[in-house]
Amino acid sequence: MAAPIQRPALLVADRWRDYELIDCGGGMKQERWGSVNLIRPDPQIIWPRHGSATAVDNTGGGPKSPAIRPWDNWDGFYHRSEQGGGRWEFRRPVPDHWTIGYERLGLKFKIHPTSFKHTGLFPEQAVNWEWMTEKIAAARPSGQTCQVLNLFGYTGAATVAAAKAGASVCHVDAAEGMVKWCRENAALSGLVDAPIRYIVDDCLKFARRELKRGRKYDGIIMDPPTYGRGSTGEMWKLEDHLWELLVECRALLSENPRFFLINAYTARLSPTVVANLLAELMSGRGGTITAGEVGLPIRSDGKVLPCGIYGRWEA
């Protein structure tokens, strides 16, 4: 019997101090990362700037509209290129990288504006870090140390959160630079000696090898891309390979697993699709399935910027 699916819910990461989404509109967003203000494009922001009747941006990237007051207080501006990618413009001295913290969980992260507009951190995921922390902590009364597998782990924010909560974590990503960044984040959070395995590998191939080795995990996290390549050039396509990976991961679950979390930033998946995948995957395991969106509050007008979807199974 499939686990019951709760109604899709919007989870808002509104407990940050070092990060703030200041304003949005016209395809752009203004954010504060510690003491540094950045302006970046976001395809979800198709509504106009606050107080304007037009969606044309007036921050330097497009035609001027006198109805929109420009964002003056910025340190870095990402200009998207019509040929793909883009470039950063810095009008004040900005370090190559700096640190921000998520005080509620005692975490610190390295922030670095990359050539593909990202900073190395998705702050909306704080809602999932807190959820994981609760699941991991709940295992302590029984003396259980949660074994957690983080696939497509990127720069390791979820890995660091799980390790800080007391879990033993295996962090896997096909990009060596991202795995190195995870090590740096672990060190910043005081977890140099924490039980974290850092693996550069194709996630599907790694899961199959773990199964042959007889390893088991109490919690699994994954953030699968729409397209990608493994460490030796393997092609990943979400529609073709996600279910295959999920089946391998199901076999890696321990006898009494705590949680299974799927994050996604692709428009190809909806919360209901992710919930259905988990219901099929965890059939017979009981538990509860929740799915929905994650988002960030916009300070200027109280809206919420949707930043992706999630699906959670918990025992």
C-alpha positions in Angstrom: 0.0 0.0 0.0 1.3 3.4 -0.9 2.1 6.0 1.7 -0.5 8.8 2.0 0.4 12.0 0.1 -0.3 15.3 1.9 -1.6 18.3 -0.1 1.3 20.2 -1.8 2.7 22.9 0.4 4.8 26.0 -0.1 7.7 26.2 2.3 9.3 29.6 2.8 12.9 30.0 4.0 12.3 33.1 6.1 14.7 32.5 9.0 17.9 33.9 7.4 19.9 36.8 8.9 22.9 36.8 6.5 20.8 36.4 3.3 18.0 38.6 2.1 15.9 38.8 -1.1 15.5 42.5 -1.3 13.4 43.0 -4.4 12.3 41.3 -7.6 10.8 42.3 -11.0 11.4 42.3 -14.7 13.3 39.1 -14.8 15.8 40.3 -12.1 16.3 39.9 -8.4 18.4 42.0 -5.9 19.9 40.0 -3.0 22.0 40.6 0.0 24.6 38.0 0.7 26.2 39.1 4.0 27.3 42.6 3.2 27.4 42.2 -0.5 24.4 43.1 -2.7 24.1 41.2 -6.0 21.6 41.6 -8.9 21.0 38.4 -10.9 18.5 37.2 -13.6 15.8 34.7 -12.7 13.5 33.3 -15.4 10.6 32.9 -12.8 10.3 36.6 -12.3 8.0 37.5 -15.1 6.0 40.2 -13.2 7.1 43.9 -13.4 9.1 45.8 -10.9 7.1 46.9 -7.8 5.0 50.0 -8.5 5.5 49.8 -12.3 3.1 49.0 -15.2 5.8 47.4 -17.3 8.1 44.4 -16.9 11.0 46.1 -18.7 14.1 46.1 -16.4 15.8 49.4 -15.6 18.9 48.2 -13.8 21.3 48.5 -16.7 20.4 45.4 -18.7 17.7 46.7 -21.1 15.6 49.6 -22.4 15.0 52.4 -20.0 11.5 52.9 -18.5 11.0 56.1 -16.5 8.3 54.3 -14.5 10.8 52.1 -12.8 13.3 53.5 -10.2 16.6 51.8 -10.8 18.3 49.7 -8.1 21.2 51.9 -7.1 22.7 50.0 -4.1 24.4 47.0 -5.8 27.9 45.7 -5.7 27.7 43.1 -8.5 25.4 42.8 -11.5 25.2 39.7 -13.7 24.6 40.5 -17.4 23.1 37.6 -19.3 24.5 37.1 -22.8 22.2 36.3 -25.8 24.8 33.6 -26.8 24.4 31.9 -23.4 26.1 32.4 -20.1 27.0 36.0 -19.2 29.4 38.1 -17.1 29.6 39.9 -13.8 30.0 43.6 -13.5 31.4 44.8 -10.2 31.3 48.5 -9.4 32.7 48.2 -5.9 35.6 46.0 -4.7 34.1 42.6 -4.0 36.3 39.7 -2.7 36.6 36.6 -4.8 34.7 34.8 -2.1 33.3 35.4 1.4 31.4 33.6 4.1 27.8 33.8 5.3 26.1 31.8 8.1 22.8 30.1 8.9 22.8 30.8 12.6 19.9 28.6 13.5 21.9 25.5 12.7 25.4 26.8 13.2 26.4 26.5 9.6 28.7 28.6 7.5 29.1 28.6 3.7 31.6 30.0 1.2 29.9 32.4 -1.3 31.6 32.9 -4.7 29.9 34.5 -7.8 30.5 32.0 -10.6 30.6 32.6 -14.3 27.2 30.9 -14.7 25.5 33.4 -12.3 25.2 31.2 -9.2 26.9 31.8 -5.9 27.4 28.2 -4.6 24.4 28.3 -2.3 20.6 28.0 -2.7 19.3 29.7 0.5 15.7 28.4 0.0 17.0 25.0 0.9 17.3 26.0 4.5 13.8 24.6 5.0 15.0 21.2 4.0 18.2 21.5 6.2 16.0 22.1 9.2 13.7 19.2 8.3 16.6 16.8 7.9 18.1 17.9 11.2 14.9 17.0 13.0 14.9 13.5 11.4 18.5 12.9 12.2 18.1 14.1 15.8 15.1 11.8 16.2 17.3 8.8 15.7 19.6 9.6 18.7 17.4 8.3 21.5 17.7 4.8 20.0 21.5 5.3 19.7 21.3 5.2 15.9 23.8 7.3 13.9 22.0 8.1 10.6 23.9 7.1 7.5 23.0 9.7 4.8 23.7 9.6 1.1 23.6 13.0 -0.8 23.6 12.5 -4.6 24.2 15.4 -7.0 25.5 17.1 -3.8 26.8 20.3 -5.4 28.7 22.4 -2.9 27.4 20.4 0.0 25.1 22.6 2.0 22.8 19.6 2.8 25.8 17.4 3.5 27.1 19.9 6.0 23.7 20.3 7.6 23.3 16.6 8.0 26.8 16.1 9.4 26.3 19.0 11.8 23.2 17.2 13.1 25.3 14.1 13.8 24.9 12.0 10.7 27.6 10.1 8.8 27.3 11.4 5.3 28.4 10.3 1.8 28.6 13.3 -0.6 28.6 12.5 -4.3 29.0 14.8 -7.3 30.4 14.3 -10.7 32.3 17.7 -10.6 35.5 17.7 -8.7 35.3 21.4 -8.0 32.0 21.1 -6.3 33.2 18.3 -4.0 36.2 20.4 -3.1 33.8 23.3 -2.3 31.9 20.9 0.0 35.1 20.2 1.9 35.6 24.0 2.3 32.0 24.4 3.6 32.5 21.5 6.1 35.7 23.2 7.4 33.9 26.5 7.8 31.2 24.8 9.8 33.8 23.2 12.1 33.4 19.7 10.5 36.9 19.0 9.3 36.9 15.7 11.2 33.3 14.8 10.7 32.4 11.4 9.1 31.9 12.7 5.6 33.0 10.7 2.5 33.7 13.0 -0.5 33.2 11.2 -3.8 33.7 12.4 -7.3 31.6 10.0 -9.4 28.6 9.5 -11.6 25.7 9.1 -9.2 24.0 6.2 -10.9 27.2 4.2 -11.2 28.1 5.0 -7.6 24.8 3.8 -6.3 25.2 0.5 -8.1 28.7 0.0 -6.7 27.4 0.8 -3.2 24.8 -1.8 -3.6 27.4 -4.4 -4.5 29.4 -3.4 -1.5 26.4 -4.0 0.7 26.2 -0.4 2.1 22.9 0.8 3.5 21.6 4.3 4.2 19.0 5.7 6.6 18.4 8.8 4.6 18.9 9.7 1.0 19.0 13.2 -0.6 19.1 14.0 -4.2 18.9 17.1 -6.5 18.9 15.6 -10.0 19.5 18.0 -12.9 17.6 17.9 -16.2 20.7 17.1 -18.1 24.2 16.3 -17.0 27.4 14.3 -17.5 29.1 12.0 -15.1 32.8 12.1 -14.0 33.8 10.2 -17.1 31.4 11.7 -19.6 28.3 9.6 -18.9 25.1 11.3 -20.1 22.3 11.9 -17.6 18.8 12.7 -18.8 16.1 13.2 -16.2 13.2 11.5 -17.9 15.4 8.5 -18.9 17.4 7.9 -15.8 15.6 9.3 -12.7 13.4 6.2 -12.0 16.4 3.9 -12.7 18.4 5.8 -10.1 15.5 5.8 -7.6 15.2 2.0 -7.8 18.9 1.6 -7.1 18.5 4.0 -4.1 15.5 2.1 -2.7 17.8 -1.0 -2.6 20.3 1.1 -0.6 17.8 1.9 2.2 18.3 0.4 5.6 15.7 -1.8 7.3 14.4 1.3 9.2 15.1 4.3 7.0 14.3 7.8 8.3 13.8 9.9 5.2 14.0 10.3 1.4 14.3 13.8 -0.1 14.1 14.8 -3.8 14.8 18.4 -4.8 14.3 19.7 -8.3 14.8 23.0 -10.1 13.6 21.8 -13.5 10.2 22.7 -15.0 9.9 19.1 -16.3 8.9 18.0 -12.8 5.9 19.1 -10.7 5.5 18.5 -7.0 2.7 16.0 -7.8 5.0 14.0 -10.1 7.7 13.8 -7.4 5.1 12.7 -4.9 3.9 10.0 -7.3 7.4 8.8 -7.8 8.0 8.6 -4.1 4.6 6.8 -3.5 5.6 4.2 -6.1 9.1 3.9 -4.8 8.2 3.6 -1.1 5.1 1.4 -1.6 4.8 -1.0 1.4 7.1 1.1 3.6 4.4 3.2 5.2 5.3 6.6 6.3 4.2 10.0 4.9 4.8 11.8 1.7 4.8 15.6 1.3 5.5 17.6 -1.8 5.4 21.2 -2.8 7.5 24.3 -3.6 10.3 26.0 -1.8 10.5 29.8 -1.9 12.1 33.0 -0.5 10.2 36.0 0.9 10.7 39.2 -1.0 11.3 42.1 1.4 10.0 44.9 -0.7 6.4 43.7 -1.2 5.8 40.5 0.8 5.6 38.2 -2.3 7.3 34.8 -2.3 9.7 33.9 -5.1 9.3 30.2 -6.0 12.7 28.5 -6.2 12.1 24.9 -7.0 10.1 21.9 -5.8 10.6 19.1 -3.2 9.2 15.7 -2.4 9.7 14.1 1.0 9.1 10.7 2.4 9.5 10.2 6.1 9.0 7.2 8.3 
